[in-house]
Amino acid sequence: MKIVVNIKYRNYHKQIEQLIVSGVAGERIRVLRNELTKCRLAEMSVVVKRFAVPNWFQRIIYTLFRKSKAARSYGNALILRTMGIDTPEPIAYIEQYRFGLFHTGYYIARFSNNPTLSHISTLSDSQQSLVAVDLAEFTAKMHTLGIAFYDYNSQNILYTKCDDKYHFEIVDINRMHFKYKPLSIKDSIKTIYRLQMDFSPQAETTFLEHYAMVRGFNWQIFSGAVLLSQGLKK
């Protein structure tokens, strides 16, 4: 078993190992292909993400050629935070092997109480428009920094309000690419079209218009391309 621990939490190495070896116990947040569990690590509330066991071909790939999803999640979180993009603080990642091949991985991060944007439909239209403006600025910041997040959807964006501004965190970040230069309009659309949230029509228009303004794009052409991409996906 391979365990990599954030230097800030190096004193928790034994507890992390025991947490995995004894079986992660706690509140199941999600039980789908990948399993999320909220639990305690010493005095901290953390989330442990256990990735599904890949097929044999993928196990060979992860053993010899490519970083595991757990390793990518951990590494991406460290990079994002240095770039000023919020994501729950990474604590560690673990890789388990069987018969010399990668078997499964775990990613551990601090727990965030913030809700996901999948709850956006519970807000009034005026509140949704305010969220849309701030989310557009956050998205434009990521894209200007060259961050292409390929799972950018309402389930993977956490939000909170502070001083009349909405702030955002992103999670489920293993599918991400850092280009270190502003994304082109084509690359921007590739990430935004996945953002099919339950915004009101007015708020969706506000988001696309404000994002295009911040990036210097023609908003009519840009929004048309995004909506077309969303329609093709359905």
Residue, then its C-alpha position, 0 to 999 in steps of 0.5 A: m500500500k502506498i500512502v502519500v500525506n500532505i506535509k502539513y498532516r505528516n503526523y497523521h500518517k499512522q491514523i490515515e493508514q489505520l483508517i484505510v486498513s480497518g475499513v472506512a467507517g462513517e456517514r456515506i455521502r454518496v454510494l455510486r461507482n465511487e464512494l464518498t464517506k464523511c468520517r473523523l480523522a483525529e479532531m478533523s472531519v474529512v471526506v474519504k473518496r474510494f475510487a471504483v476498482p478499474n478493469w484489468f487493462q486500466r489496472i495495468i495502465y495505472t500501474l505502469f503508465r498513468k497516475s491513478k485518479a486518487a493521485r491526480s485528485y491530490g496533485n490537482a488540489l495542491i496546484l489549484r490552491t496555489m493558483g488561488i482556486d478553492t477546493p477542500e484542503p487535500i490531506a492524503y492519497i492512498e493506492q492499494y495493489r494486488f498481485g503487483l498491480f494497482h487495485t484501487g485508490y483513496y483520496i482524503a480531503r478536509f470536509s466542507n459544509n458548503p452545499t452544491l450548486s445542484h440546490i440552485s433551483t431553491l433560490s429566487d430568480s434574483q438570487q440565482s442571477l447574483v450567483a450567476v454573475d459571481l460564478a461567471e467571474f470564478t469560471a472566467k478566472m479559472h479559464t484565464l489561468g488555463i484550468a480546464f475542468y472536464d467535470y465542471n457541473s453543479q454537483n462538483i461546485l460548492y458555494t457559500k455567501c460572504d459579504d454579499k458575494y458568492h464564493f465557490e469551491i470545486v470537488d471531484i477534480n481528477r479530470m482536469h488539465f492545466k494549460y498555464k495559458p488562457l483557454s481558447i473559446k473552443d476549450s472554454i466551451k468544452t468545459i462550460y457546456r457541461l454546466q447544465m445547472d437548474f438555473s432559471p433562463q434569465a440566470e443562465t443568460t446572465f451567466l453566459e453574458h457576464y462570462a463572455m464579457v469578462r473573457g472578451f468574447n462576443w456573447q451572442i456567438f459564445s452563448g449560442a455555441v454553448l447552448l448548441s453543445q448542450g443540445l447535442k449532448k442531450 
